[in-house]
Amino acid sequence: MKKIIILIGLVTIAIFLAWPTTKSVISFRHTYSRVLRDEESITIPLMIRGNHEIIDMNNIQTIRIVNDDYVISGTLQEIVSGDEYYYQNDKYVAYYFGLLFDCFEKTIIDNAYFEISTDSNTYSYLIGDFCIAPYFENDISVFEEMAILNTVNGEEKIVGIYLGLENNSINDINVDDIEIISPNIKVELNELSVGESDISMFSSISDYTGNDTLKVPSEGRVHVLIPITYDGFYLNRFGIILSAGDERYVIDDFMFVNEGYFPDQILSTAKVYSID
């Protein structure tokens, strides 16, 4: 019996020593732009050093996305641990928080914080722009999607979207506005190019822009190149809303570039939170 007690004691000590004595969390600024279907989750990544109480779902009471003007509450679906990373010579573990939201209208929260409350503490981590809209069936569907990547100021960025649109109604749809679901992305409406093109993912977008209007013919198809500009945050996935008069047509979000949750482009946005 004494040997068993000693063994349990040694294991306990080993587990205790395995956790860093200093605890901290790193968040990064992303552009979260999602069109949500029923029970579709959003993943928010954090890097965590040490045995922080938020890595155990049983400790978490509420989660919210907040800024100075807006608050939306969500449900924590899961926490998944991932790879180890080093930041300034300290080892962190990636944790992915899967969240569910009841989404009934377009909601854009810039400079958003991921707020996690436990029985005794509330933690807030800056995560960037958080933008969601509900998905609903409509008369426009997408049969082709491609991002156009160009180098801008030494950085590879999405500068346009090439879409194939199909009109499933018996009426022409004359699109008069295009919105990317994000506060910091601008669509260059006066540079649309409509029609099938030989453009590729790495074509220079300046060679293909035009000055066209977008009409999706009844029960027909059309291609359109949509130039975009934005500053700041890393962008690889977003939803789109097309407007034609009073009608709105939601294009589901699509991951145009997949470089994981911690691409090089966002490392400079790291914000470190130390926990006593």
C-alpha positions in Angstrom: 0.0 0.0 0.0 2.9 2.4 0.9 4.4 1.9 -2.6 1.1 2.7 -4.2 0.7 5.9 -2.2 4.3 6.9 -3.0 3.7 6.2 -6.7 0.5 8.3 -6.7 2.4 11.1 -5.0 5.1 11.1 -7.6 2.6 11.2 -10.5 0.9 14.1 -8.9 4.2 16.0 -8.5 5.1 15.2 -12.1 1.8 16.6 -13.4 2.2 19.7 -11.3 5.7 20.3 -12.5 4.6 19.8 -16.1 2.4 22.9 -16.0 4.3 26.3 -16.3 4.0 28.3 -13.1 3.2 31.5 -15.1 -0.1 31.5 -16.9 -0.9 33.7 -19.9 -3.2 33.8 -22.9 -2.5 35.1 -26.4 -5.2 36.3 -28.8 -4.9 37.5 -32.4 -6.9 39.8 -34.5 -8.9 38.0 -37.2 -11.7 39.1 -39.5 -14.5 36.7 -38.5 -17.1 37.0 -41.3 -19.6 34.1 -41.3 -23.0 33.3 -42.7 -24.6 30.9 -40.2 -26.9 28.0 -40.9 -28.7 26.2 -38.1 -26.3 24.7 -35.5 -23.2 26.0 -37.5 -20.4 26.8 -35.1 -17.6 29.4 -35.2 -14.1 28.5 -33.9 -12.1 31.1 -31.9 -8.5 30.1 -31.3 -6.4 31.1 -28.3 -2.9 30.2 -27.3 -2.7 29.3 -23.6 0.3 28.8 -21.3 -0.3 27.0 -18.0 -3.2 25.3 -16.4 -5.8 28.1 -17.0 -9.3 27.5 -15.7 -10.9 28.3 -19.1 -9.5 25.2 -20.8 -12.0 23.1 -18.8 -15.6 23.4 -20.1 -17.0 22.6 -16.7 -15.6 25.9 -15.3 -17.2 28.1 -17.9 -20.6 29.7 -17.2 -21.1 32.1 -20.1 -19.4 33.3 -23.2 -20.1 36.5 -25.1 -18.7 38.6 -27.9 -18.6 42.3 -26.9 -17.4 45.8 -27.6 -18.4 49.2 -26.3 -21.7 49.1 -28.2 -22.8 45.5 -28.7 -23.1 42.3 -26.8 -24.1 38.9 -28.2 -24.3 35.8 -26.1 -23.4 32.3 -27.4 -23.1 28.7 -26.3 -19.9 26.9 -25.8 -20.0 23.7 -27.9 -16.5 22.4 -27.4 -12.9 23.1 -26.5 -10.3 21.3 -28.5 -6.6 21.3 -27.6 -4.1 21.5 -30.5 -0.4 21.9 -31.3 2.2 23.5 -29.1 3.7 26.8 -30.2 6.5 29.0 -28.9 6.1 32.7 -28.5 9.1 34.7 -27.1 10.7 31.4 -26.0 7.6 30.4 -23.9 5.6 27.3 -24.8 1.9 27.7 -25.4 -0.8 25.2 -26.4 -3.5 26.1 -29.0 -7.1 25.8 -27.8 -10.0 26.1 -30.2 -13.3 27.3 -28.7 -16.3 26.1 -30.8 -19.2 28.6 -30.3 -22.9 28.5 -31.4 -25.0 31.7 -31.8 -28.6 32.3 -32.5 -28.3 34.5 -35.5 -31.5 36.3 -36.8 -30.0 39.4 -38.4 -26.7 40.7 -39.7 -24.5 41.7 -36.8 -21.1 43.5 -37.1 -19.0 44.0 -34.0 -15.6 45.7 -34.7 -12.8 45.6 -32.2 -14.6 42.7 -30.6 -13.6 40.9 -27.4 -14.2 37.2 -26.6 -15.5 37.3 -23.1 -15.4 34.1 -20.9 -17.0 34.0 -17.5 -16.4 31.4 -14.8 -17.8 31.1 -11.3 -15.2 33.5 -10.0 -13.7 35.5 -12.9 -14.4 37.1 -16.2 -11.7 37.2 -18.9 -11.8 39.3 -22.1 -9.6 38.8 -25.1 -9.4 41.0 -28.2 -10.1 38.9 -31.3 -10.7 41.5 -34.1 -13.9 42.0 -36.1 -16.8 39.6 -35.5 -19.4 39.6 -38.2 -22.3 37.2 -38.7 -25.5 37.0 -40.8 -28.2 34.3 -41.0 -28.3 32.1 -44.1 -31.6 31.8 -45.9 -32.6 30.2 -49.2 -32.9 32.7 -52.1 -33.0 32.8 -55.8 -29.2 33.2 -56.4 -26.9 30.3 -56.0 -23.1 30.1 -56.6 -21.6 27.5 -59.0 -18.0 28.8 -58.9 -15.8 30.7 -56.4 -12.2 31.8 -56.5 -10.1 34.3 -54.7 -7.6 36.5 -56.6 -4.3 36.9 -54.7 -1.9 39.7 -55.4 1.1 41.1 -53.6 0.3 44.5 -52.0 3.0 46.3 -50.1 5.0 43.1 -49.9 2.1 41.1 -48.5 0.0 38.5 -50.4 -3.7 39.6 -50.0 -7.1 38.8 -51.5 -7.8 41.6 -53.9 -10.9 40.2 -55.6 -13.4 37.4 -55.8 -14.4 35.7 -59.1 -17.9 34.3 -58.7 -20.2 32.3 -60.9 -23.8 33.2 -60.1 -27.0 31.4 -61.1 -30.5 32.9 -61.1 -33.1 30.3 -60.1 -36.1 32.6 -60.7 -38.0 33.6 -63.8 -37.1 37.3 -63.4 -33.8 39.1 -64.1 -32.0 40.2 -61.0 -30.2 43.6 -61.4 -27.7 43.8 -58.6 -27.2 47.4 -57.4 -25.0 46.8 -54.3 -22.5 44.2 -53.1 -21.5 44.0 -49.5 -18.8 41.9 -47.9 -19.9 41.2 -44.3 -17.2 43.1 -42.6 -16.7 46.8 -41.5 -13.3 47.1 -43.1 -13.7 45.6 -46.6 -14.8 47.8 -49.5 -16.2 46.5 -52.7 -15.1 48.5 -55.8 -18.5 48.6 -57.5 -17.2 50.8 -60.3 -14.6 48.2 -61.3 -16.8 45.1 -61.7 -16.1 42.9 -64.7 -19.0 40.8 -65.8 -18.5 37.8 -68.1 -16.5 34.6 -68.2 -12.8 35.2 -68.0 -9.5 33.3 -68.2 -8.4 34.9 -64.9 -6.6 32.7 -62.4 -5.9 32.8 -58.7 -2.7 34.8 -59.1 -3.6 37.0 -62.1 -3.0 40.7 -61.7 -6.4 42.0 -61.0 -5.7 45.3 -62.7 -5.7 43.5 -66.0 -9.3 42.3 -65.6 -11.3 45.0 -63.9 -14.0 46.8 -65.9 -16.9 49.1 -65.4 -19.9 46.8 -65.8 -23.3 46.5 -64.1 -24.3 43.1 -62.7 -27.4 41.6 -64.1 -28.1 37.9 -63.4 -30.5 36.8 -66.2 -33.6 34.8 -65.4 -32.9 31.1 -65.1 -29.4 31.9 -66.4 -25.8 32.1 -65.3 -23.1 34.9 -65.2 -19.6 35.3 -64.0 -18.4 38.5 -62.2 -15.1 39.7 -60.9 -15.5 41.7 -57.7 -12.4 43.8 -56.7 -12.1 44.5 -53.0 -9.8 46.7 -50.8 -9.2 46.5 -47.1 -6.6 47.4 -44.5 -5.3 45.6 -41.5 -6.7 42.3 -40.5 -5.9 39.0 -42.1 -8.7 37.9 -44.4 -9.4 34.5 -45.8 -13.1 33.8 -45.4 -16.2 36.0 -45.7 -19.9 36.1 -46.6 -21.4 38.3 -49.2 -24.8 40.1 -49.6 -26.1 41.1 -53.0 -28.8 43.8 -53.1 -31.3 44.4 -55.9 -33.7 47.1 -54.9 -35.4 45.9 -51.7 -34.3 42.2 -52.1 -31.3 40.8 -50.4 -29.4 37.7 -51.6 -27.0 36.1 -49.1 -23.9 34.2 -50.5 -22.6 31.7 -47.9 -19.1 32.3 -46.6 -16.3 30.4 -48.2 -12.7 29.8 -47.1 -10.7 31.2 -50.0 -7.3 30.6 -48.5 -6.6 28.0 -45.7 -3.4 28.8 -43.8 -4.6 27.6 -40.4 -5.6 29.7 -37.5 -2.1 31.2 -36.9 -0.8 32.3 -40.3 2.3 34.5 -40.4 0.2 37.5 -41.3 -1.4 37.8 -37.9 1.5 37.1 -35.6 2.2 40.8 -35.3 -1.3 41.3 -33.8 -0.6 39.0 -30.8 -1.9 40.4 -27.5 -0.6 38.7 -24.4 -2.7 38.6 -21.2 -0.9 37.5 -18.1 -2.9 35.8 -15.3 -1.9 36.1 -11.6 
